[in-house]
Amino acid sequence: MNSMGRFSCRILIALAMTTAMMGSGEAMRFDLKSGDSKCIADDINQNAMTVGKYSVINPLDGYPLPDSHKATVRVTSPYGHHYHYAEHVESGNFAFTAAETGDYMVCFWAPDHKPPFTLSIEFDWKTGFSSKDWSKVAKKDQIEEMELELMKLLDAVSSIHNEMFYLREREEEMQELNMATKGKMATFSFLSIFVCLSVAALQLWHLKSFFERKKLI
């Protein structure tokens, strides 16, 4: 194998390992009873790209989806900001860059109906590296295969860096929380010991006074 081939192989191996580590992709199918709701959350870093698409599975092949089988979908941020809202739809998609770090929520509602029925919904949600459509990037920029793989690798490395920075921030927050908790526990322990000693001293004083009044001592 020539040097270019070996280099290409190393790039592809590194890319495969990095892609496995980075980005979250969640494809699923779930059932939703009429009148009920279901919410799905994903912990997304600030400035991370996320895309999602959903569709209600038609129970009647060859016929239009019944109007009663359409769903309402809402995407909200950790602070309650709305990123997507679609009412009474059979399919849709959303894409945005997270403005804040935390749990983003996608909620589905099925309309109430008599007699009750069950919706089957397909949902695909990708975040970070996995959210990019690299085939469109290659087609748009007319780039070579090797350049495309390098772009993927650089983007994955950037995602790893952001993820590591985020994890470090979370670790620091947890350490601060642990320190604060330890401080509160130490204060509580000191107060508990003080109260116990005070009660014991009060009981001794009460017993001594009682025995003195009875002239037992």
N, C-alpha and C positions, 0 to 999 in steps of 0.2 A: 504493500500500500504506500502511495507517495505521500509527501509531507502535507499536501493540501487535503488529501483524503483523511489522513490521521487527524488533522486539525478540525475538519468538518465533523468527524466522528466524536471528537471531544466536545465540540459545541453542542451536538445533538444530545449527548449523554448528560452534559451539565444542564441543558435546557429541560430534559425530561425530569431530572432530579429537582430542579428549581420549581418547575410547574407543579410537581406533586406536592411541594411544600407550600406554595403560595396560592392565594385566591381561594374563595369558597364558591362552590357551585352546587346548587341544590335543585335537582329535578325530582318531582314527585307527582303522585296522583292520589287524591283523597276524596272521600264522600262527605257531602254536606246535606243534612236534612232540611226540609222546608221550614222556615221560621227560625233556623239556627244560624250561628256565626262561627267562624274559625279564624284564629289569628296565628301568624307565623312570624317569628322574630329572628333577626340576624344582627350580631355585634359587628358594626362597620366602623372603620377608622375614618377620621376626618380627611377630606380630599380624596377618598377612594371612590372609584367609579363603580356603579352597580346598575345592572339591567335585569329586567324580569319580563316574562310573558306568561299569559294564562289563557285558558280556553275551557269552556264547558263542553263536555263530551255529549254529542247528540245521541239520545237513546233510540232514535228512529232513523235508521239508515235510509238514505234516499229521500228524506223529507226534511223540510226546514225545521230548525230547532224551535220547539214550542215556546211561546212567549213567556209562559210561566216558569220556564227553566233557565231564565237569565239571572245573573248575579250582580251584586253591587260590590265594588272593590275600592279600598282606600289604603294609601301608603302614608305613614306618619313617621316623623323623626322622634328621637328621645324626648324632645321638648314640645311635642305636639304639633309641629309644623306639617302641613299637608304637602306631599310631593306628587300625589296622583289620586284622582278620584274619578270613578266611572260608575254610573248608575244604570242598572238593568241592561247589562251587556252580555254577549256570549263569548267575547274574547277581547284581549287588549294587551298592551305592553307599557312599560315605563322604563325610564333611564334618567339617572341624575348623579351628580357628584355630591357626596355627603358633606354637609357644611359643619357637622359636629360629630363627635365620637360617641358611640353608644348603641343601644338596641333600637333598630328600625323595625317597624311593625307593618305587615301586610295583612289586612283583614278582609274576609269574604263574608257576605251576607246572602242567604237564600230567601226569597220572598215567602211569606206565609201562604199556605194553600190548603184547601180542603177538596178532596182527600189529600193527605200528606204524600210527599214524594222525596226522592233523594237525588241530589245533583252529584255527578262525578266531574271533578275539575283537575285538569293537568296544569301544573305550575312549575316553571323553570326560573330559578333565581341565581344569578351569578354576580360575584363581587371581586374587585381587584383584577389581577392578571387574567383570570378566566373570563372576565366580562368583555374583553376586546375581541372583535371579529377580525382576525388577522387576514383572512382571505380577502376582505374588502380593502384592507390596508395595502396588501400586495397588488391588488388590481388597480387601485387608485394611483399608487406611486410608481407602478411599473418597475419594481425593484427585483434584483436577483434573489435566488433562493437563499444563498449564503447571507446576504444582507438582511433578509427577512428573519432568518434564524437569529442573527445577532441582535436585531431589534427586539425580538421576543425575549432573548436572554437579558438584555439591558433593562427591559421593562420589568421582568421578573425580579432582577436584582434590586431595582428601585422599590418594588413592592415588598421584598424581604426587608429592606432597610427600614421602610415605613412601619412594617409590622414589628420589627425588633424595637424600634423607638417607642412604639405604642405600648409594647409589653413592658419596656423599662419604666415608662410613666406609670403603668398600672402597678408595677412592683413597688415603686416609690410611694404611691398612694397607699398600698397595703401596709408598707412599713410604717408610714405616718399613722395609719389607723391603729396598727398594733401598739405603737408607742403610746398613743392617746388612750387606748384601752388599758394598757398596763398601768398608766398613771392613774386612771380612774379606779382600777382595782386596788392599787396601793392605798389610795385615799380612802376607799371604802373599807379596806381591811383595818387601817388605822382607826377609823371611826368606830368600827365594830368592836375592836379591842378596847377602845376608850369607853364605849357604852357598857361593855361587859364588866370592866373594872369598876366603873362608877356604880353599876347596879350591885356588884359584890360588896363594895365599900358601904353603900347605903344599907344593905341587908345586915352587915356586921354592926353598923352603928345602931340600927333598929333593935337587933338582938341584945346588944350591950345595954341600951337604954331600958329594954324590957326587963332584963335580969337585975339591973340596978333598982328599978322601981319595985321589983318583987323582993329586993334585998337578998338576992341569991349570990351576989358577988360584992 
